[in-house]
Amino acid sequence: MIKNCMKVAMFLLLFASAAFATWQIPDVLIYDGKEYSIFGEPSPP
């Protein structure tokens, strides 16, 4: 039981850190061949 709890906690921690990293790193998304910033403004070339 405790091992399962630890597994779930580790999974949640990994998931949270991964989500945080993906929101921090890519300031620019490439979609449909065009670059867009996360906030919807076109990025400078």
PQR file of N, CA, C, O and H, with PARSE charges and radii, in Angstrom:
ATOM      1  N   MET A   1       0.834  -1.199   0.000 -0.4000 1.5000
ATOM      2  CA  MET A   1       0.000   0.000   0.000 -0.0000 2.0000
ATOM      3  C   MET A   1       0.874   1.256   0.000  0.5500 1.7000
ATOM      4  O   MET A   1       0.646   2.187  -0.772 -0.5500 1.4000
ATOM      5  N   ILE A   2       1.864   1.263   0.868 -0.4000 1.5000
ATOM      6  CA  ILE A   2       2.734   2.443   0.934 -0.0000 2.0000
ATOM      7  C   ILE A   2       3.526   2.590  -0.363  0.5500 1.7000
ATOM      8  O   ILE A   2       3.763   3.705  -0.827 -0.5500 1.4000
ATOM      9  H   ILE A   2       2.049   0.506   1.495  0.4000 1.0000
ATOM     10  N   LYS A   3       3.936   1.458  -0.949 -0.4000 1.5000
ATOM     11  CA  LYS A   3       4.699   1.532  -2.199 -0.0000 2.0000
ATOM     12  C   LYS A   3       3.830   2.132  -3.304  0.5500 1.7000
ATOM     13  O   LYS A   3       4.305   2.943  -4.099 -0.5500 1.4000
ATOM     14  H   LYS A   3       3.743   0.552  -0.573  0.4000 1.0000
ATOM     15  N   ASN A   4       2.566   1.735  -3.353 -0.4000 1.5000
ATOM     16  CA  ASN A   4       1.678   2.311  -4.360 -0.0000 2.0000
ATOM     17  C   ASN A   4       1.544   3.816  -4.163  0.5500 1.7000
ATOM     18  O   ASN A   4       1.550   4.581  -5.127 -0.5500 1.4000
ATOM     19  H   ASN A   4       2.180   1.076  -2.707  0.4000 1.0000
ATOM     20  N   CYS A   5       1.425   4.225  -2.924 -0.4000 1.5000
ATOM     21  CA  CYS A   5       1.294   5.654  -2.620 -0.0000 2.0000
ATOM     22  C   CYS A   5       2.549   6.394  -3.098  0.5500 1.7000
ATOM     23  O   CYS A   5       2.454   7.481  -3.669 -0.5500 1.4000
ATOM     24  H   CYS A   5       1.420   3.603  -2.141  0.4000 1.0000
ATOM     25  N   MET A   6       3.705   5.807  -2.865 -0.4000 1.5000
ATOM     26  CA  MET A   6       4.950   6.435  -3.299 -0.0000 2.0000
ATOM     27  C   MET A   6       5.000   6.525  -4.820  0.5500 1.7000
ATOM     28  O   MET A   6       5.444   7.532  -5.371 -0.5500 1.4000
ATOM     29  H   MET A   6       3.782   4.925  -2.401  0.4000 1.0000
ATOM     30  N   LYS A   7       4.543   5.472  -5.498 -0.4000 1.5000
ATOM     31  CA  LYS A   7       4.544   5.489  -6.963 -0.0000 2.0000
ATOM     32  C   LYS A   7       3.664   6.623  -7.472  0.5500 1.7000
ATOM     33  O   LYS A   7       4.053   7.365  -8.373 -0.5500 1.4000
ATOM     34  H   LYS A   7       4.183   4.654  -5.050  0.4000 1.0000
ATOM     35  N   VAL A   8       2.479   6.751  -6.888 -0.4000 1.5000
ATOM     36  CA  VAL A   8       1.559   7.804  -7.329 -0.0000 2.0000
ATOM     37  C   VAL A   8       2.162   9.177  -7.066  0.5500 1.7000
ATOM     38  O   VAL A   8       2.067  10.074  -7.904 -0.5500 1.4000
ATOM     39  H   VAL A   8       2.163   6.148  -6.155  0.4000 1.0000
ATOM     40  N   ALA A   9       2.780   9.340  -5.901 -0.4000 1.5000
ATOM     41  CA  ALA A   9       3.381  10.632  -5.569 -0.0000 2.0000
ATOM     42  C   ALA A   9       4.507  10.970  -6.552  0.5500 1.7000
ATOM     43  O   ALA A   9       4.605  12.105  -7.019 -0.5500 1.4000
ATOM     44  H   ALA A   9       2.856   8.612  -5.220  0.4000 1.0000
ATOM     45  N   MET A  10       5.342   9.999  -6.860 -0.4000 1.5000
ATOM     46  CA  MET A  10       6.441  10.230  -7.796 -0.0000 2.0000
ATOM     47  C   MET A  10       5.900  10.570  -9.182  0.5500 1.7000
ATOM     48  O   MET A  10       6.422  11.454  -9.861 -0.5500 1.4000
ATOM     49  H   MET A  10       5.262   9.077  -6.480  0.4000 1.0000
ATOM     50  N   PHE A  11       4.841   9.857  -9.597 -0.4000 1.5000
ATOM     51  CA  PHE A  11       4.254  10.111 -10.909 -0.0000 2.0000
ATOM     52  C   PHE A  11       3.698  11.533 -10.981  0.5500 1.7000
ATOM     53  O   PHE A  11       3.901  12.243 -11.966 -0.5500 1.4000
ATOM     54  H   PHE A  11       4.417   9.139  -9.045  0.4000 1.0000
ATOM     55  N   LEU A  12       2.994  11.936  -9.920 -0.4000 1.5000
ATOM     56  CA  LEU A  12       2.435  13.288  -9.906 -0.0000 2.0000
ATOM     57  C   LEU A  12       3.549  14.329  -9.937  0.5500 1.7000
ATOM     58  O   LEU A  12       3.436  15.348 -10.619 -0.5500 1.4000
ATOM     59  H   LEU A  12       2.830  11.359  -9.120  0.4000 1.0000
ATOM     60  N   LEU A  13       4.617  14.071  -9.201 -0.4000 1.5000
ATOM     61  CA  LEU A  13       5.735  15.014  -9.166 -0.0000 2.0000
ATOM     62  C   LEU A  13       6.369  15.131 -10.555  0.5500 1.7000
ATOM     63  O   LEU A  13       6.661  16.232 -11.022 -0.5500 1.4000
ATOM     64  H   LEU A  13       4.709  13.244  -8.647  0.4000 1.0000
ATOM     65  N   LEU A  14       6.578  13.990 -11.203 -0.4000 1.5000
ATOM     66  CA  LEU A  14       7.145  13.999 -12.554 -0.0000 2.0000
ATOM     67  C   LEU A  14       6.226  14.746 -13.514  0.5500 1.7000
ATOM     68  O   LEU A  14       6.675  15.568 -14.313 -0.5500 1.4000
ATOM     69  H   LEU A  14       6.341  13.096 -10.824  0.4000 1.0000
ATOM     70  N   PHE A  15       4.929  14.448 -13.421 -0.4000 1.5000
ATOM     71  CA  PHE A  15       3.963  15.079 -14.316 -0.0000 2.0000
ATOM     72  C   PHE A  15       3.962  16.596 -14.123  0.5500 1.7000
ATOM     73  O   PHE A  15       3.955  17.355 -15.092 -0.5500 1.4000
ATOM     74  H   PHE A  15       4.563  13.781 -12.772  0.4000 1.0000
ATOM     75  N   ALA A  16       3.969  17.026 -12.858 -0.4000 1.5000
ATOM     76  CA  ALA A  16       3.938  18.458 -12.567 -0.0000 2.0000
ATOM     77  C   ALA A  16       5.204  19.139 -13.090  0.5500 1.7000
ATOM     78  O   ALA A  16       5.132  20.211 -13.691 -0.5500 1.4000
ATOM     79  H   ALA A  16       3.974  16.409 -12.071  0.4000 1.0000
ATOM     80  N   SER A  17       6.357  18.518 -12.860 -0.4000 1.5000
ATOM     81  CA  SER A  17       7.608  19.133 -13.309 -0.0000 2.0000
ATOM     82  C   SER A  17       7.664  19.175 -14.836  0.5500 1.7000
ATOM     83  O   SER A  17       8.159  20.142 -15.415 -0.5500 1.4000
ATOM     84  H   SER A  17       6.416  17.648 -12.372  0.4000 1.0000
ATOM     85  N   ALA A  18       7.158  18.128 -15.484 -0.4000 1.5000
ATOM     86  CA  ALA A  18       7.154  18.104 -16.947 -0.0000 2.0000
ATOM     87  C   ALA A  18       6.231  19.195 -17.490  0.5500 1.7000
ATOM     88  O   ALA A  18       6.585  19.899 -18.436 -0.5500 1.4000
ATOM     89  H   ALA A  18       6.756  17.342 -15.013  0.4000 1.0000
ATOM     90  N   ALA A  19       5.060  19.331 -16.895 -0.4000 1.5000
ATOM     91  CA  ALA A  19       4.121  20.357 -17.346 -0.0000 2.0000
ATOM     92  C   ALA A  19       4.730  21.747 -17.145  0.5500 1.7000
ATOM     93  O   ALA A  19       4.620  22.612 -18.014 -0.5500 1.4000
ATOM     94  H   ALA A  19       4.773  18.759 -16.127  0.4000 1.0000
ATOM     95  N   PHE A  20       5.372  21.952 -15.991 -0.4000 1.5000
ATOM     96  CA  PHE A  20       5.998  23.245 -15.710 -0.0000 2.0000
ATOM     97  C   PHE A  20       7.096  23.524 -16.731  0.5500 1.7000
ATOM     98  O   PHE A  20       7.215  24.642 -17.230 -0.5500 1.4000
ATOM     99  H   PHE A  20       5.462  21.250 -15.285  0.4000 1.0000
ATOM    100  N   ALA A  21       7.891  22.513 -17.038 -0.4000 1.5000
ATOM    101  CA  ALA A  21       8.992  22.689 -17.987 -0.0000 2.0000
ATOM    102  C   ALA A  21       8.448  23.037 -19.374  0.5500 1.7000
ATOM    103  O   ALA A  21       8.987  23.914 -20.049 -0.5500 1.4000
ATOM    104  H   ALA A  21       7.794  21.604 -16.632  0.4000 1.0000
ATOM    105  N   THR A  22       7.385  22.354 -19.801 -0.4000 1.5000
ATOM    106  CA  THR A  22       6.867  22.618 -21.136 -0.0000 2.0000
ATOM    107  C   THR A  22       6.251  24.006 -21.221  0.5500 1.7000
ATOM    108  O   THR A  22       6.241  24.613 -22.291 -0.5500 1.4000
ATOM    109  H   THR A  22       6.947  21.642 -19.253  0.4000 1.0000
ATOM    110  N   TRP A  23       5.728  24.522 -20.089 -0.4000 1.5000
ATOM    111  CA  TRP A  23       5.194  25.880 -20.132 -0.0000 2.0000
ATOM    112  C   TRP A  23       6.306  26.916 -20.045  0.5500 1.7000
ATOM    113  O   TRP A  23       6.147  28.030 -20.543 -0.5500 1.4000
ATOM    114  H   TRP A  23       5.736  24.028 -19.220  0.4000 1.0000
ATOM    115  N   GLN A  24       7.431  26.569 -19.421 -0.4000 1.5000
ATOM    116  CA  GLN A  24       8.509  27.537 -19.267 -0.0000 2.0000
ATOM    117  C   GLN A  24       9.351  27.653 -20.540  0.5500 1.7000
ATOM    118  O   GLN A  24       9.669  28.760 -20.975 -0.5500 1.4000
ATOM    119  H   GLN A  24       7.560  25.663 -19.016  0.4000 1.0000
ATOM    120  N   ILE A  25       9.709  26.518 -21.136 -0.4000 1.5000
ATOM    121  CA  ILE A  25      10.721  26.530 -22.185 -0.0000 2.0000
ATOM    122  C   ILE A  25      10.218  27.087 -23.525  0.5500 1.7000
ATOM    123  O   ILE A  25      10.764  28.084 -23.996 -0.5500 1.4000
ATOM    124  H   ILE A  25       9.450  25.619 -20.783  0.4000 1.0000
ATOM    125  N   PRO A  26       9.203  26.486 -24.157 -0.5600 1.5000
ATOM    126  CA  PRO A  26       8.909  26.948 -25.517  0.2800 2.0000
ATOM    127  C   PRO A  26       8.118  28.249 -25.503  0.5500 1.7000
ATOM    128  O   PRO A  26       6.900  28.240 -25.322 -0.5500 1.4000
ATOM    129  N   ASP A  27       8.801  29.349 -25.691 -0.4000 1.5000
ATOM    130  CA  ASP A  27       8.127  30.635 -25.784 -0.0000 2.0000
ATOM    131  C   ASP A  27       7.436  30.754 -27.133  0.5500 1.7000
ATOM    132  O   ASP A  27       6.475  31.507 -27.290 -0.5500 1.4000
ATOM    133  H   ASP A  27       9.791  29.356 -25.838  0.4000 1.0000
ATOM    134  N   VAL A  28       7.938  30.001 -28.100 -0.4000 1.5000
ATOM    135  CA  VAL A  28       7.412  30.079 -29.458 -0.0000 2.0000
ATOM    136  C   VAL A  28       6.940  28.698 -29.884  0.5500 1.7000
ATOM    137  O   VAL A  28       7.675  27.716 -29.783 -0.5500 1.4000
ATOM    138  H   VAL A  28       8.719  29.389 -27.972  0.4000 1.0000
ATOM    139  N   LEU A  29       5.719  28.639 -30.353 -0.4000 1.5000
ATOM    140  CA  LEU A  29       5.198  27.378 -30.871 -0.0000 2.0000
ATOM    141  C   LEU A  29       5.177  27.465 -32.390  0.5500 1.7000
ATOM    142  O   LEU A  29       4.845  28.507 -32.955 -0.5500 1.4000
ATOM    143  H   LEU A  29       5.122  29.437 -30.435  0.4000 1.0000
ATOM    144  N   ILE A  30       5.533  26.368 -33.046 -0.4000 1.5000
ATOM    145  CA  ILE A  30       5.465  26.338 -34.507 -0.0000 2.0000
ATOM    146  C   ILE A  30       4.212  25.554 -34.883  0.5500 1.7000
ATOM    147  O   ILE A  30       4.111  24.360 -34.599 -0.5500 1.4000
ATOM    148  H   ILE A  30       5.804  25.522 -32.587  0.4000 1.0000
ATOM    149  N   TYR A  31       3.270  26.223 -35.516 -0.4000 1.5000
ATOM    150  CA  TYR A  31       1.994  25.606 -35.842 -0.0000 2.0000
ATOM    151  C   TYR A  31       1.658  25.936 -37.278  0.5500 1.7000
ATOM    152  O   TYR A  31       1.637  27.104 -37.666 -0.5500 1.4000
ATOM    153  H   TYR A  31       3.353  27.193 -35.747  0.4000 1.0000
ATOM    154  N   ASP A  32       1.398  24.916 -38.060 -0.4000 1.5000
ATOM    155  CA  ASP A  32       1.001  25.107 -39.449 -0.0000 2.0000
ATOM    156  C   ASP A  32       2.077  25.861 -40.224  0.5500 1.7000
ATOM    157  O   ASP A  32       1.768  26.641 -41.126 -0.5500 1.4000
ATOM    158  H   ASP A  32       1.415  23.968 -37.744  0.4000 1.0000
ATOM    159  N   GLY A  33       3.340  25.628 -39.873 -0.4000 1.5000
ATOM    160  CA  GLY A  33       4.434  26.254 -40.592 -0.0000 2.0000
ATOM    161  C   GLY A  33       4.701  27.694 -40.189  0.5500 1.7000
ATOM    162  O   GLY A  33       5.624  28.326 -40.704 -0.5500 1.4000
ATOM    163  H   GLY A  33       3.592  24.995 -39.140  0.4000 1.0000
ATOM    164  N   LYS A  34       3.884  28.223 -39.256 -0.4000 1.5000
ATOM    165  CA  LYS A  34       4.097  29.598 -38.814 -0.0000 2.0000
ATOM    166  C   LYS A  34       4.487  29.579 -37.348  0.5500 1.7000
ATOM    167  O   LYS A  34       4.174  28.633 -36.625 -0.5500 1.4000
ATOM    168  H   LYS A  34       3.134  27.710 -38.838  0.4000 1.0000
ATOM    169  N   GLU A  35       5.164  30.613 -36.918 -0.4000 1.5000
ATOM    170  CA  GLU A  35       5.569  30.689 -35.514 -0.0000 2.0000
ATOM    171  C   GLU A  35       4.585  31.565 -34.751  0.5500 1.7000
ATOM    172  O   GLU A  35       4.239  32.667 -35.178 -0.5500 1.4000
ATOM    173  H   GLU A  35       5.418  31.381 -37.505  0.4000 1.0000
ATOM    174  N   TYR A  36       4.151  31.050 -33.625 -0.4000 1.5000
ATOM    175  CA  TYR A  36       3.283  31.830 -32.743 -0.0000 2.0000
ATOM    176  C   TYR A  36       3.871  31.778 -31.351  0.5500 1.7000
ATOM    177  O   TYR A  36       4.379  30.741 -30.925 -0.5500 1.4000
ATOM    178  H   TYR A  36       4.432  30.155 -33.278  0.4000 1.0000
ATOM    179  N   SER A  37       3.805  32.893 -30.638 -0.4000 1.5000
ATOM    180  CA  SER A  37       4.199  32.822 -29.243 -0.0000 2.0000
ATOM    181  C   SER A  37       3.034  32.240 -28.464  0.5500 1.7000
ATOM    182  O   SER A  37       1.915  32.171 -28.973 -0.5500 1.4000
ATOM    183  H   SER A  37       3.392  33.735 -30.984  0.4000 1.0000
ATOM    184  N   ILE A  38       3.292  31.820 -27.225 -0.4000 1.5000
ATOM    185  CA  ILE A  38       2.250  31.196 -26.417 -0.0000 2.0000
ATOM    186  C   ILE A  38       1.099  32.171 -26.195  0.5500 1.7000
ATOM    187  O   ILE A  38      -0.047  31.749 -26.043 -0.5500 1.4000
ATOM    188  H   ILE A  38       4.201  31.877 -26.812  0.4000 1.0000
ATOM    189  N   PHE A  39       1.391  33.467 -26.175 -0.4000 1.5000
ATOM    190  CA  PHE A  39       0.352  34.437 -25.851 -0.0000 2.0000
ATOM    191  C   PHE A  39      -0.413  34.883 -27.087  0.5500 1.7000
ATOM    192  O   PHE A  39      -1.230  35.800 -27.011 -0.5500 1.4000
ATOM    193  H   PHE A  39       2.322  33.811 -26.299  0.4000 1.0000
ATOM    194  N   GLY A  40      -0.158  34.241 -28.231 -0.4000 1.5000
ATOM    195  CA  GLY A  40      -0.959  34.508 -29.415 -0.0000 2.0000
ATOM    196  C   GLY A  40      -0.404  35.615 -30.289  0.5500 1.7000
ATOM    197  O   GLY A  40      -0.939  35.858 -31.371 -0.5500 1.4000
ATOM    198  H   GLY A  40       0.505  33.495 -28.292  0.4000 1.0000
ATOM    199  N   GLU A  41       0.649  36.294 -29.860 -0.4000 1.5000
ATOM    200  CA  GLU A  41       1.224  37.329 -30.701 -0.0000 2.0000
ATOM    201  C   GLU A  41       2.265  36.695 -31.617  0.5500 1.7000
ATOM    202  O   GLU A  41       3.016  35.822 -31.182 -0.5500 1.4000
ATOM    203  H   GLU A  41       1.083  36.096 -28.981  0.4000 1.0000
ATOM    204  N   PRO A  42       2.320  37.114 -32.857 -0.5600 1.5000
ATOM    205  CA  PRO A  42       3.348  36.554 -33.739  0.2800 2.0000
ATOM    206  C   PRO A  42       4.734  36.932 -33.241  0.5500 1.7000
ATOM    207  O   PRO A  42       4.972  38.062 -32.816 -0.5500 1.4000
ATOM    208  N   SER A  43       5.636  35.976 -33.300 -0.4000 1.5000
ATOM    209  CA  SER A  43       6.976  36.235 -32.778 -0.0000 2.0000
ATOM    210  C   SER A  43       7.787  37.018 -33.799  0.5500 1.7000
ATOM    211  O   SER A  43       7.535  36.901 -34.998 -0.5500 1.4000
ATOM    212  H   SER A  43       5.443  35.058 -33.646  0.4000 1.0000
ATOM    213  N   PRO A  44       8.748  37.807 -33.359 -0.5600 1.5000
ATOM    214  CA  PRO A  44       9.638  38.490 -34.304  0.2800 2.0000
ATOM    215  C   PRO A  44      10.500  37.475 -35.047  0.5500 1.7000
ATOM    216  O   PRO A  44      10.847  36.436 -34.486 -0.5500 1.4000
ATOM    217  N   PRO A  45      10.844  37.755 -36.273 -0.5600 1.5000
ATOM    218  CA  PRO A  45      11.643  36.800 -37.056  0.2800 2.0000
ATOM    219  C   PRO A  45      13.050  36.630 -36.497  0.5500 1.7000
ATOM    220  O   PRO A  45      13.843  35.863 -37.043 -0.5500 1.4000
TER
END
